[in-house]
Amino acid sequence: MYVKSLLSAARDIRIEQAEMPGEIAPDHVRLRLATASICGTDMHYFRHFANAGFFLDNPVTLGHEACAYVEDANGHGFRPGQLVAINPVIECGTCAKCRAGDINMCATKRFPGSATTKPHIDGFFRERFDFPARCCHAVAETINPDHLTFAEPLACAMHAVNRAGVSPGDRVLVTGCGPMGLLATVGAAAKGAEVAVTDLKTAAIEAAWAVGASAGYVTGEDSPERAAYDVVIEASGSPHAYNQALDAVRYQGTIGVLSLIQPSEIPINLHLNALKEVRSVGSILFTREFADAVALIAGGEVDFEAITAARFAVAETQAACELMADGRAVGKVLIKPA
């Protein structure tokens, strides 16, 4: 028996005792959760039982950011107890996009804890689970699993930074210091950029300082320079922030859209795209950046504790999600086994 959380309806997570299947699928390994973390996507499902127009058909376990210990390698070469980073993208591996390395563009990819995959696959906010062996990446025993759980979101942030073409010496502005904005700060700083950030909260900006930002602006109190940044990474999901990005990016600069900007009646000043010849680049998931993120974490140079807000047990997933939903957390909220 093991403990699992199950999102049954909007803002309603049930805790259940469950049993593992008697057999492991041939291409899977059996895993025991080390650490998982809550994503903004999880929050959309928690609040609305839906995300970006995709509605859940039935209750599901959330969570796609995790690392775990191998419980049964099922013939796949891992040793029992080995810590693995988990890439949650289950790509087909055979289509043109997969063959080119663009697994994020695979039309038939499957993803845990998401309404985009039908039938839905339970995510990682549970103590034990099976997952494809090819998605599991062994790491050194010295890596802290509470830091390794950042691999998936850090890879997403690094993909946005790469898509936007951030180079050493660039002036970069990150709008929004939620978890993804903080990780975009990490990714841009790792590229050798000079990073400034904006947010509504002073505490969030202070967290960004701890992971590589060199300047911070509290929205409503002060503002970044206009037309001054080579790249702006929009990480808040707010139309107001996208307008700020259009104002702050230099002429012929680039805006990297890391957030999923939700539908809104707030007008976006798209005329500035033309007047400033701004290049706007979308970003979803990651490609080779997952390995890059694991390597950056293994290097031990990033203070992930500075952007860790709280830790909860699987049985406390409801409280963990409420903390995130209320906007009280600065950084990542982690989910641990009991």
Order of alpha helices (4+ residues) and beta strands (2+ residues): beta-beta-beta-alpha-beta-beta-beta-beta-alpha-beta-beta-alpha-alpha-beta-alpha-beta-alpha-beta-beta-alpha-beta-alpha-beta-alpha-beta-alpha-beta
